[in-house]
């Protein structure tokens, strides 16, 4: 017979309540603090990255439940290649295992996987797992998960400028036809809306070469939580904070007209 606990239940905290209807359409996340989390625990750095994969699952699930349509995760920057070979190889292996393990869940939960960055920099086996997941989830529309891999925002902008210069040189475009919308169409994120909310963990307050063009009017949410400790409740806190903010995009609030 199963013994029933007689302990008094603790009331659910406000953070356990899902956010209200004012949710961002697109959330971007700089997942920072895996290494520090592992060091604080006296563990190997890769253990921190493995624990961080649990936070990815929680965030993905929370965004899907809340009605977020796009989630972009800064998974691996071009600067990350400067890390020891043993760590980058371990990270690529972790990504492959994550994609393999979550493949069926992505399909069943109607989550579409896309990527930005120089994917050809990744090991062949990692590219294979990515192609399979992208292919098998292509028709899903509930949530689009965008993984930024071997990604550099500055390089993305440079490549967009090169593409525009080539079109001008070929006579397909004139310089005076280049405006913000034209430039944005040449970015890797052309098919997605700009992020409404950027979450950065570990308390660092910088963009780290991530979506520099796209984040121009994005709301920033910085939390001291290290990424492996970032839970669905923490996501709800961020979404609620976003809902409390007033986005003016450079305009000013005008007083309401007096009622007659």
C-alpha positions in Angstrom: 0.0 0.0 0.0 1.3 3.4 -0.9 1.8 5.6 2.1 0.1 9.0 1.8 2.0 12.1 2.9 0.4 14.1 5.6 2.7 17.1 5.0 0.9 20.4 4.4 1.1 21.5 0.8 2.9 24.7 0.1 0.8 27.2 -1.9 2.0 27.7 -5.4 4.2 30.7 -5.9 3.2 33.5 -8.3 5.9 32.3 -10.6 4.2 29.0 -11.0 1.3 30.6 -12.7 1.6 30.9 -16.5 1.8 34.4 -17.9 -1.1 36.3 -19.1 -2.2 37.0 -22.7 0.4 39.8 -23.4 3.1 37.4 -24.5 5.8 38.3 -27.0 5.6 36.8 -30.5 9.4 36.2 -30.7 11.7 35.5 -27.7 15.5 35.3 -28.1 17.7 33.9 -25.4 21.5 34.2 -24.7 22.0 31.0 -22.6 24.9 32.0 -20.4 26.4 30.5 -17.3 26.8 26.8 -18.0 30.6 26.8 -17.2 30.2 28.9 -14.0 27.4 26.6 -12.8 29.6 23.6 -13.2 32.5 25.3 -11.5 30.3 26.3 -8.6 29.3 22.6 -8.3 32.8 21.4 -8.6 32.0 19.6 -11.8 33.4 19.4 -15.3 32.3 22.2 -17.7 30.5 19.7 -20.0 28.3 18.7 -17.1 27.1 22.3 -17.0 26.3 22.2 -20.7 24.4 18.9 -20.2 22.4 20.5 -17.3 21.8 23.4 -19.6 20.0 21.1 -22.0 17.3 20.6 -19.4 16.8 24.4 -19.3 16.4 24.3 -23.1 13.6 21.7 -22.8 11.8 23.7 -20.1 12.1 26.9 -22.1 10.9 25.3 -25.2 7.9 23.7 -23.4 7.1 27.0 -21.6 7.2 29.1 -24.8 5.0 26.6 -26.6 2.4 26.6 -23.8 2.4 30.4 -23.5 1.8 30.9 -27.2 5.2 32.3 -28.2 5.6 31.7 -32.0 9.3 32.0 -32.4 12.2 31.1 -30.0 15.8 31.9 -31.0 18.5 30.3 -28.9 22.1 31.5 -29.1 23.6 28.0 -29.0 27.1 28.4 -30.3 28.9 31.6 -31.5 31.8 31.8 -34.0 33.9 33.0 -31.0 33.1 29.7 -29.2 35.4 27.9 -31.6 38.3 29.5 -29.7 37.5 27.2 -26.8 39.6 24.0 -26.3 39.0 21.3 -29.0 37.9 18.9 -26.3 35.1 21.2 -25.2 33.8 22.2 -28.7 33.8 18.5 -29.7 31.8 17.6 -26.5 29.4 20.5 -27.3 28.8 19.2 -30.8 28.2 15.7 -29.4 25.7 17.1 -26.9 23.9 18.9 -29.7 23.6 15.7 -31.7 22.3 13.7 -28.7 19.8 16.4 -27.9 18.5 16.5 -31.5 18.3 12.7 -31.6 16.5 12.5 -28.3 14.1 15.3 -28.9 13.4 14.5 -32.5 10.0 12.8 -31.9 9.0 15.4 -29.4 9.6 18.2 -31.8 7.4 16.5 -34.4 4.6 15.6 -32.0 4.5 19.1 -30.4 4.3 20.8 -33.8 7.7 22.6 -33.3 9.6 23.6 -36.4 13.4 23.6 -36.3 15.4 26.2 -38.2 19.0 27.4 -38.0 21.0 30.5 -38.6 24.8 30.8 -38.8 27.6 29.0 -40.8 26.3 25.5 -40.4 29.0 24.1 -42.7 31.5 24.9 -39.9 29.9 22.1 -37.8 31.0 18.4 -37.9 29.4 16.3 -40.7 27.5 14.2 -38.1 26.1 17.3 -36.4 25.0 18.7 -39.8 23.3 15.4 -40.6 21.2 15.5 -37.4 20.3 19.1 -38.0 19.2 18.4 -41.6 17.0 15.5 -40.4 15.3 17.5 -37.7 14.8 20.5 -40.1 13.4 18.2 -42.8 11.1 16.3 -40.5 9.6 19.3 -38.7 9.3 21.6 -41.8 5.5 21.5 -41.8 5.1 22.3 -38.1 3.7 25.7 -37.2 2.9 25.9 -33.5 6.4 27.2 -32.6 9.5 27.8 -34.6 12.8 27.0 -32.8 15.7 28.8 -34.3 19.2 27.6 -33.3 22.0 30.1 -33.8 25.0 27.9 -34.5 28.5 29.1 -35.4 26.8 32.4 -35.6 28.2 36.0 -35.8 25.9 38.9 -36.1 28.6 41.2 -37.4 29.4 38.6 -40.1 25.7 38.3 -40.9 25.6 42.0 -41.5 28.8 42.0 -43.6 27.4 39.2 -45.8 24.1 41.1 -46.2 26.1 44.2 -47.4 28.1 42.0 -49.8 24.9 40.6 -51.2 23.4 44.0 -51.7 26.7 45.2 -53.3 26.6 42.3 -55.7 23.0 43.2 -56.7 23.9 46.8 -57.3 27.0 45.7 -59.4 24.8 43.4 -61.5 22.3 46.2 -62.1 19.4 44.6 -60.3 19.3 47.2 -57.6 20.3 50.9 -57.3 21.8 52.4 -54.2 18.9 54.6 -53.5 16.6 51.5 -53.5 18.4 50.2 -50.4 16.4 50.9 -47.2 16.0 49.2 -43.9 13.4 46.7 -45.3 15.6 45.8 -48.3 18.6 45.3 -46.0 16.6 43.1 -43.6 15.6 40.9 -46.5 19.3 40.0 -47.0 19.8 38.9 -43.4 19.7 35.2 -42.3 16.5 36.1 -40.3 14.6 37.5 -43.2 11.7 35.1 -42.8 11.2 35.8 -39.1 9.9 38.8 -37.2 12.5 40.7 -35.0 12.6 39.5 -31.4 10.2 41.2 -29.0 12.0 40.0 -25.9 15.7 39.1 -25.2 16.5 37.0 -22.1 20.1 36.8 -20.9 21.0 34.7 -18.0 24.0 34.9 -15.6 23.6 38.7 -15.1 25.9 39.7 -17.9 24.7 42.9 -19.7 25.9 42.7 -23.2 24.7 41.4 -26.6 27.8 39.3 -27.4 27.5 39.7 -31.2 24.0 38.3 -31.2 21.3 39.7 -33.6 22.7 43.2 -33.5 20.4 44.5 -36.2 17.3 42.6 -35.1 17.5 43.6 -31.4 17.2 47.3 -32.1 13.9 47.7 -30.4 13.8 44.5 -28.4 12.9 44.5 -24.6 15.9 43.3 -22.6 15.4 41.0 -19.5 18.6 40.2 -17.6 18.5 37.6 -14.8 21.3 36.6 -12.4 20.2 33.0 -12.8 22.8 30.8 -14.4 21.3 29.0 -17.5 21.2 25.5 -16.0 19.1 26.9 -13.1 16.7 28.7 -15.5 13.3 27.1 -15.0 9.8 27.4 -16.6 8.9 29.6 -13.7 11.8 31.9 -14.5 10.5 32.1 -18.1 7.1 33.0 -16.8 8.6 35.8 -14.8 10.3 37.2 -17.9 7.1 36.9 -20.0 5.1 38.7 -17.3 7.7 41.5 -17.0 7.5 41.9 -20.8 3.7 42.2 -20.5 4.1 45.1 -18.0 6.3 47.1 -20.3 5.1 49.8 -22.7 6.7 49.6 -26.0 6.8 53.0 -27.8 9.4 52.5 -30.5 10.7 56.0 -30.1 7.3 57.7 -29.9 5.8 59.4 -26.8 2.6 58.7 -24.9 -0.1 61.2 -25.9 -2.7 62.2 -23.3 -6.1 60.8 -23.8 -8.7 63.2 -25.2 -11.1 64.4 -22.5 -14.5 62.8 -22.7 -17.4 65.1 -23.5 
